[in-house]
Amino acid sequence: MNWLKKIFSKHTQPQPEDDRDPSQSNAYDLIGGEKVLRAIAQCFYQKMASSTETTTLFAIHRAPITESEQKLFEFLSGWLGGPQLYQQKYGHPALRARHMHFAVDEAMRDQWLLCMKFAIEENIKKPEHRAAIYEAISTLADYMRNQ
């Protein structure tokens, strides 16, 4: 996505075996790649499961939560310019359509963002990278509202 390419000034050429989109940013590499994104996904769901502020959000997730965690990791990988893991397994993310059967209002968005902000702050080292990714993910989360 070009918005992240502008934020992250360095650009690396994708390797063919990565199945990466060269028009995407290299935020994936700059924040630490697979290891960091797995940690973000895990931290996100740990926060959701343990916070009294996110019980409504946690309640709509099917067990086992590890499946949701894996899907989040796969989505973030492609969204941040890494391997298109989610697309390879499930096709285009079509996030809004896939979440339409859930009531996503401002409160649900805010619960989701609370978990994501915590996960980003815990796992991304550079403040400017945290801020850029949180800003972009906040826009995406707001787009997901259907109520």
N, C-alpha and C positions, 0 to 999 in steps of 0.2 A: 504494500500500500504506500502510495507516494507520500502521505502525511508523515509516516514514520521515517521515510528516507530523508526528508527535509530536516527532521529533528536530530537524527543520528548522522553526523556528517561523513563518517568513514563509509566506504562501500567495498565489500569484498565480492568477488565473482563466485557465483554458486558452482558447485561441482555437479556434473550430470547425475551422479549416483544419489545425490541428495534430493532430486526431484524438486528443486527450488525454483521459484518464480524470480527471474532476474529483475523484474520491475519492483519487487518488494524491497523493503529496507533490510538492513542487516542487524536490526535490533536483537534478533535471536543470538547472533554471535557476540555482540557487545555486552549483553547482560550475563552471558555464561552458558548459552545453549541448553541442551537437553537437561543437564543436571539442575540448573536453576529453575527451568520451567517445571520439572517434576516436583521440585521442592515447593514452588508456588502453588501448584495444584493440590499437593498434600496439605500444605499449611492452610489454604483456603477452606478445605473441607473440615479440617480439624477445628478451625475457628468457628465455622458454621455449626458444628456438632456440639461445641462446648460453650457457646455464648447464649445467654438468656435473651439477648436482643435479636437473635436470629432463629428462634424456634419455629416461627411460621414458615420461613424459607426452608429450613431443614426438613420440616414435616412433608413437603411435597417431593422430596427426593426419594427414589426407590432404593431399597437395599439390594445388593450390597453397594455401599457408597463408593467402593473402589472402582466400580464401572464408571460412575460419574466423574471421579477423579481422573481416570485414564482419558476419558473423552475431553475433559477440560485441557489436560496436557496436550493432547493431539491437536485440538483447535488452536491453542495458543502457539504451538510450534509453527503452524502455517501462517497464522495471523501476524506473527512477528518476523516473518521472513525465513523461517527454517523449513525443514521438510514438511510437505503437505500431508501429514499423517491422517488427519481427519478426513480429508477429501478422498484419499486413497481407499479408506474403509467404507465411508458412508455417502460419498458424493459431496456436492456443494453444501456448505454448512446451513444455508437458509435459516439462520438463527431465529428470526422473528416467526417464521412459519412453524418451526419445530417447537417453539414455546407458546404458540397461540392458545393452546388448551389450558394454559395456566393463567390465572389472574395476576398480571404483572402491573401493579400500580406503583405509585411513588414509594410507598412503604416497602414493598418487596424489592424494588430497585435499590433502595437505600440499604436494606439488609445485605443484599448481594455485594454492593460496593463496600460496605464495612468489612466484609470478609476479604474482598480482593485488595483493598487498601492495606489491610494488615499483612496479607501474604506478600504483597509487593515490597512493603517496608522491611519485612523480615528477611527477604531473599535477594533483593537487588541492591548492590553496593553503592552505586553513584546516585546522588540525589537528583541530578538532572535527568537520569534515565528513569528513576522512579516517578518523577513528576510528569515526564512526557508520556510514559505508558499509562499512568493513572488518568491523565487527562483524556487520552484516546479511549481507554476502556470505559470511562465515565460517559463519554458521548455514545458509545455503543450500548451501554446499559440503559441510557435514557431512550434510545431508539427502540429498545425491546418493550417498553411500556405499551400495554394494550388497553389500559383502563385509566 
